[in-house]
Amino acid sequence: MTYREDKLQEYSYLWEDNQWVILARYDPEVQRMRSLIFNTETEEALLIEDNELAEYLESEMKRHGCRVLDPDELGWNDTSLDF
């Protein structure tokens, strides 16, 4: 099994469970998109320190139909929310 095949198997839960999304937003300071793999149920981010692996997993998530959301779509900045 190759490294990528091994990682695909290890991280396959990202596209098999629908609570995992990619949060993405344009960062004007660096003039590029920034993204984060995020669990909408637990509200936890998945930190992957290997940038190449993170990009590969995000592309696989997109290929498998995972949602790409702007962080504002989660409603955290919605002042009408009652806490």
Protein Blocks (a to p, Z undefined) as FASTA:
>chain_A
ZZklmmmmmmmmmmmpmkbccdddddfklopacdddddfklopacddfblklmmmmmmmm
mmnopacddfklnommpmkbcZZ
